[in-house]
Amino acid sequence: MERIKVLIIDDSTLICHVITEVLSADSAFEVVGAAHDPYEARAMIKELKPDVLTLDIEMPKMDGITFLRNLMRLHPLPVIMLSTFTAKGTDETLTALAIGAIDYMPKPRSGAQDMAMSDFAEELKGKLKAAASVKNKIVMSLPPASRQHSSPVLKPLNLENNIGQSVIAIGASTGGTEALQEILSVLPKDIPPIVIAQHISASFSARLAKRIDLKSVISVVEATDGLALEQGVAYFAPGGRHLKIERHGTRLICRVEDSALVNRHKPSVDVLFDSLNAVNVEVAIAVLLTGMGSDGAEAMLRLKKEGAYTIAQNEESSLIWGMPGSAVKLGAAVDILPLDKVSQALVKKLKT
């Protein structure tokens, strides 16, 4: 098997050394070079033809966001962002994902313990392998004037506000931040409550919810413990916390927990989907979107067996067909749909 060729782009000599050391110890990777600024990186990309890049945000001569925009317009490649998770860094990382970066990671901290460095190494290698696997899916981005206008918001459902009787649960991971925006931004204001488990870091979930909220007619918020589910609102699990829903009489509420990882994740889609299965609603809908691994697949199968309507994003429109693909293999999906058909399918189901 050919090794994955990695180009590191970071102005820190220490970070370049750490990443090189981590990847050189694994025969699956070949570090072809380390560029200390985007201009150096541009020349190295042409010469070395890497399969995947790691990219810092704050660099001399040109920032990582500007470089990424140019890259995706002229020579698109899979990119993993490495950044410090400050408030500014978080917003810029979300911007990078919107531009076309595959995923993100925090930079390793100097003086980190062996266990923390081991976790960093395993996570980095997993994300680089996933990014390299979708190299052929990375497409050249269009200039702003050529981009299609956003899809129109779907027509209102005109249903009775039957609080506590209809819920949509969505799970996503790699590629999910943009997939979720595409779905949520076109849903009508009277959609039943939506609960979401997106694999995301603690500093990102509130900002991601705010970004999608600004582009949607429904309200999009980060869930808090005890918050009641309302029509026309989507609730993101806080990064680093599980989200469940519980019944309190006729109402459903968010339950946010800091318990153990499930399927190596917190929030876990399985945890969210299983909680939906336990609250006894008239209409339960579960959706699995793009992402690595299999989180959510088994719980989706349990929901389907109890009569829920279940959707898996199809392979062609998924950045990573791990989670939805696992659901399909288990027979857990009632429908397998391209991303741009998911919102319409939700509305159609709720109107029947």
Buried (B, 14 or more C-beta within 10 A) or exposed (E): EEBBBBBBBBBBEEBBEBBBEBBEEBEEBBBBBBBBBBBBBBEBBEEBEBBBBBBBBBBEEBBBBEBBBEBBBEEBBBBBBBBBBEEEBBBBBBBBBEBBBBBBBBBBEEEEEEEEBEEBBEBBBBBBBBBBBBBEBBEEBEEEEEEEEEEEBBEEBEBEEEBBBBBBBBBBBBBBBBBBBBBBBBBBBBBBBBBBBBBBBEBBBBBBBBBBBEEBBBBBBBBEBEBEBBBBBBBBBBBBBBBBBBBEEEEBBBBBBEEEEBBEBBBBBBBBBBBBBEBEBEBBBBBBBBBBBBBBBBBBBBBBEEEBBBBBBBBEBBBBBBBBBBBBEBEBBBBBBEBEBBBEBBBEBBEE
